Amino acid sequence: MLRSGVQRLRGLPLPSLPPRSSPGRPRSACGRQGEENPPLSAETRWKDRAETVIIGGGCIGVSLAYHLAKAGMKDVVLLEKSELTAGSTWHAAGLTTYFHPGINLKKIHYASIKLYEKLEEETGQVLGFHQPGSIRIATTPVRVDEFKYQMTRTGWHATEQYIIGPEKIQEMFPLLNMNKILAGLYNPGDGHIDPYSLTMALAAGARKYGALLKYPAPVTSLKPRSDGTWDVETPEGSMRANRIVNTAGLWAREVGKMVGLEHPLIPVQHQYVVTSTIPEVKALKRELPVLRDLEGSYYLRQERDGLLFGPYESQEKMKVQDAWVTSGVPPGFGKELFESDLDRIMEHVEAAMEMVPVLKKADIINIVNGPITYSPDILPMVGPHQGVRNYWVAIGFGYGIIHAGGVGKYLSDWILHGEPPFDLIELDPNRYGKWTTTQYTEAKARESYGFNNIVGYPKEERFAGRPTQRVSGLYKTLESKCSMGFHAGWEQPHWFYKPGQDTQYRPSFRRTNWFEPVGSEYKQVMQKVGVIDLSPFGKFNIKGQDSVRLLDHLFANVIPKVGFTNISHMLTPKGRVYAELTVSHQTPGEFLLITGSGSELHDLRWIEEEAVNGGYDVEIRNITDELGVLGIAGPHARKVLQKLTAEDLSDEVFKFLQTKSLKVSNIPVTAIRISYTGELGWELYHKREDSAALYDIIMNAGQEEGIDNFGTYAMNALRLEKAFRAWGSEMNCDTNPLEAGLEYFIKLNKPADFIGKQALKQIKAKGLKRRLVCLTLATDDVDPEGNESIWYDGKVVGNTTSGSYSYSIQKSLAFAYVPVELSKVGQQVEVELLGKNYLASVIQEPLVLTEPTRNRLQKKSGKHEI
């Protein structure tokens, strides 16, 4: 309740809040609900069989039912435990925005808004959709830089977005105190929608296209069957489903436990305040744009003739409903609110009053304090879940209203077509694992909530909940020597510092304190020898009588011979790059598969699903946590390692891409002659508990050669100079391997009909529209990161995928997708960085030849001399 001190501060009367369980359909919390839309009556029918059962009747679940039914799926059933919108949907503030700092999540926002614009006409249901636009406010120079950074990341998308100056801001929002405002980021078409009316419109559409929405129908049990189907139990009876989708919102954890999963979700309390009529607002001739004061950490919009504003308080002050994690959501909870706590958000209230002075005279008529569900990183979890057949999720939505339309379409397309319509690995539910404890989830959710409006830097690190139990054997050895990065629960060195150097985490849009140390590490690998901890790699062991046949079906490359390794790609049925792995054939029929840390369970799920669906007789083990990995690279790498093993490491005996089991000073390792640096090197796979000893042995043996550490930032610079592509940047589910320049690894002539082969033949026959190229550009103190806009002749024509400073030519280097006609060597384009366009040239790749290529050319040259 409103404390007396607060009452004295502004003289604001406390409203009387709605009772905790009012009968009938509660109005939405801010009282603006579409009373025009009567509640739709629940179905009385029942089905014994369903193609898809959706569990949860908030806006996400109802949107999925709508999209699946509209796309033609028969037997779509939604089961809701009480009534539609119960939980978080009904009390949401309903904000809609095209903006998202990520890349493909912009597409989700875009799809949602475009759906909402036409949904009222399609269903006849009034939506209460307002689109006055929105403005993000910058009051600091670094925030202006962030806006420029976001502009180049948006330029190659359909979303409209502009940086506007103070005069334009004041014209659009005349009630602002302009004293501190430097700029605004403006998105036309943004606004807000009534969540209840939106859900009812989606429900009307779902029914129109044949879906069954059943409530109240709480799910009491989920039983998997041997054929991959499910028995879904409710008090009304049992239903057989080909797949189930958990869209249960606040109850998602409980549903997950029914199938043996602990989803890392936690409810947090979020408050917003609604004022009575404000004369200055009422006098306006048009609706105010939605305002986001990023330093004040709140949003504010017009609500009828008053204002509504909602803050995101700091992680120290915000409130987590942690009892619900251990004890579950209280029975009967559905459309209730928590007691308001203005003290918790008072600093944000005061910031809003300073920015919008008319608030000082306003009366509060409502304070809404309701639960919303957070995942550790604030992003939802969307897609099929590894380890449980035909179990899908769309859970953990902190911003469900703007995500509902787009996610419903995205998930519907994936279910119907067998692959995601575009890459959204940041939402993959499999980004979490056994290392994601309840303690970690709470610490990260607190941090994520409190960081809602902090500056979003490139290479951002967040430190709450770290380290997890998933540290490599080198963590204690290296933690005081380097800046660690977080990779799927692991800690991995990004860069190392020397005595006297600045060791702090200093994120920036420009070159910062790691720039010079990374340059030193780059030289270390190019001139001497360096060691890197690669333990976060995902690692799978596959064996069995059908292992070769399975991998030949999964991968577009040929299967390597026993004792050798290759780079292989799993493609989707439409010929896009689902994953890139290294495949090592260790003994006949037994393989070691390696993938990036961020795609461990993403890739494993795909492999397991294909193995089950195809009836392959194989054993698949995830050995990621069992093995540590050390990389050693540089011209002296062989000299150092040879001191420690009886195995002949000469180029003639231990060839590039060969794999052998050997001992390094009595420590058993699987050694693969490969290095992402492109230099002479090996990856050494070993028992995780041996990592520290193996590291010490190698470092001691390399003293004469000047051995030292290097991190992933230096490795990135090295791989870019060698023109090595990275999955998630140069290739993913948005790209095909031909446009990505991966032809060498794609064997269209191999006998096996690998996934995506026929689609790829068609793509090749039609010809490519764009190609990946390598660019060099001279900049000031800023380097490409990836996802920046490429300009030509005054238009945006493409985008970068990744970038770095090249320490060899002392210029910036970037990969970029451009139209085929602009892909020739020597072609000039422009790259937009922090609001400035820099001239860039397409170069012959690679910029620096790999060590095996240099070695081969040297031998060839020697033969000619003889």
Beta strands, then each sheet from edge to edge (+ up, - down):
strand 1: 49-55
strand 2: 76-79
strand 3: 95-96
strand 4: 134-138
strand 5: 162-164
strand 6: 183-187
strand 7: 191-192
strand 8: 212-214
strand 9: 221-224
strand 10: 230-234
strand 11: 237-246
strand 12: 266-275
strand 13: 290-293
strand 14: 298-303
strand 15: 306-311
strand 16: 364-374
strand 17: 381-384
strand 18: 391-395
strand 19: 482-487
strand 20: 490-496
strand 21: 530-533
strand 22: 538-543
strand 23: 565-571
strand 24: 577-587
strand 25: 590-595
strand 26: 619-622
strand 27: 627-633
strand 28: 659-664
strand 29: 667-672
strand 30: 681-687
strand 31: 708-709
strand 32: 770-777
strand 33: 789-792
strand 34: 795-806
strand 35: 811-819
strand 36: 828-833
strand 37: 836-843
sheet 1: 8+ 2+ 1+ 11+ 10- 9+
sheet 2: 8+ 2+ 1+ 11+ 18+ 17-
sheet 3: 3+ 7-
sheet 4: 5+ 6- 4+ 13+ 14- 15+ 12- 16+
sheet 5: 19+ 20-
sheet 6: 28+ 29- 30+ 27- 21+ 31+
sheet 7: 23+ 24- 25+ 22- 26+
sheet 8: 32+ 35- 34+ 33- 36+ 37- 32+
end
